[in-house]
Amino acid sequence: MTRGERGNRRVRAELSQLLRFCAVGGLGFAVDAGVLLAAIHIWHLDPISGRLVSFSLAVWATFMLNRYWTFREAQHRGYLAAFAAYLAVQGIGVLCNLGIYASLYLLLPAPLNRPLFCLIVASAVALTVNYGGARWAVFPSR
């Protein structure tokens, strides 16, 4: 196999992993939204308490899916150590997301400071932070 073929294989593998990570993120959003709605409308929790429950379950679900599907080829440390590292990465991603969102909303002139535009940009940046953190800090390659 030539160097170019090995490089192409690595790029395809990385892209496949990134797409799985994005799919897991979509499923995490569905868990978050579904549990939030159930918490509010079925269990009669207030929206803040409901979000604490839904976000916690969504983070756990994405950790498990990323650990056993997205990064299945990675070196796996112990469950608790990996989950703690994942929580730290997710925390950094949330802070990045909120910071960028608020900065764009407060600093961009109208109509560029529309909330949806700010959310899209902030989420895209946070996705790269979360993927990089998961890929290299939580689930490193063998």
C-alpha positions in Angstrom: 0.0 0.0 0.0 1.4 3.4 -0.9 1.7 6.4 1.4 -1.2 8.1 -0.5 -3.5 5.1 -0.1 -2.7 5.0 3.7 -3.4 8.7 3.9 -6.7 8.3 2.1 -7.7 5.4 4.3 -6.9 7.5 7.4 -9.0 10.4 6.1 -11.9 8.1 5.3 -11.7 6.6 8.8 -11.6 10.0 10.5 -14.5 11.3 8.4 -16.5 8.1 9.3 -15.8 8.7 13.0 -16.8 12.3 12.8 -20.1 11.4 11.1 -20.8 8.8 13.8 -20.0 11.5 16.4 -22.5 13.8 14.7 -25.1 11.1 14.6 -24.6 10.4 18.3 -25.0 14.1 18.9 -28.3 14.1 17.1 -29.5 11.1 19.2 -28.3 12.9 22.3 -30.4 15.9 21.3 -33.4 13.6 20.8 -32.9 12.1 24.3 -32.5 15.5 25.8 -35.6 16.9 24.2 -37.7 13.8 24.8 -36.8 13.4 28.4 -37.3 17.2 29.0 -40.8 17.0 27.5 -41.7 13.9 29.6 -40.2 15.5 32.7 -42.4 18.6 32.3 -45.6 17.1 30.9 -45.7 13.6 32.5 -43.6 13.9 35.7 -44.7 17.6 36.3 -41.2 18.8 37.0 -40.4 22.5 36.4 -38.4 23.2 33.2 -35.1 23.8 35.0 -35.3 20.6 37.1 -36.5 18.7 34.0 -33.5 20.0 32.0 -31.1 18.8 34.7 -32.6 15.3 34.3 -32.7 15.4 30.5 -29.3 16.8 30.0 -27.8 14.3 32.5 -29.3 11.4 30.6 -28.3 12.8 27.2 -24.7 13.1 28.3 -24.7 9.6 29.6 -26.3 8.3 26.5 -23.8 10.1 24.2 -20.9 8.8 26.3 -22.0 5.2 26.0 -22.7 5.5 22.2 -19.4 7.3 21.6 -17.5 4.8 23.7 -18.9 1.7 22.1 -19.7 2.9 18.6 -18.0 6.1 17.5 -14.7 5.4 19.1 -14.9 1.6 19.3 -11.3 1.2 18.0 -9.9 3.5 20.7 -8.0 2.6 23.8 -10.5 2.4 26.6 -9.5 3.4 30.1 -11.7 2.5 33.1 -15.4 3.5 32.8 -15.3 6.1 35.6 -12.1 7.7 34.4 -13.4 7.9 30.9 -16.8 9.3 32.0 -15.1 12.0 34.1 -12.9 13.0 31.2 -16.0 13.1 28.9 -17.8 15.3 31.4 -14.9 17.7 31.5 -14.8 17.8 27.7 -18.6 18.4 27.5 -18.2 21.1 30.2 -15.6 22.9 28.1 -17.8 22.5 25.0 -20.8 24.0 26.8 -18.8 27.0 28.0 -17.4 27.5 24.5 -20.9 27.3 23.0 -22.4 29.7 25.4 -19.5 32.1 25.3 -19.5 32.3 21.5 -23.3 32.5 21.3 -23.4 35.4 23.8 -20.5 37.2 22.2 -22.0 37.0 18.7 -25.4 38.0 20.0 -24.1 41.0 21.9 -21.4 42.2 19.5 -22.7 41.6 15.9 -24.8 44.2 14.3 -28.4 43.4 13.3 -29.4 41.3 11.4 -26.3 39.2 11.9 -27.0 38.8 15.7 -30.1 36.8 15.2 -30.3 34.1 17.8 -30.5 31.2 15.4 -27.5 32.4 13.4 -25.5 32.8 16.7 -26.6 29.3 17.8 -25.5 27.7 14.5 -22.1 29.3 14.6 -21.6 28.6 18.3 -22.8 25.0 18.0 -20.4 24.4 15.0 -17.4 25.6 17.0 -18.5 23.6 20.1 -18.9 20.5 17.9 -15.2 20.8 16.9 -14.1 21.3 20.5 -16.2 18.3 21.7 -15.1 16.1 18.9 -11.4 17.0 19.4 -11.7 16.5 23.1 -13.4 13.2 22.8 -11.1 12.0 20.1 -7.8 12.9 21.7 -8.5 13.2 25.4 -11.3 10.7 26.2 -11.0 8.0 23.5 -7.4 8.2 22.2 -6.3 5.9 19.3 -4.5 2.8 20.1 
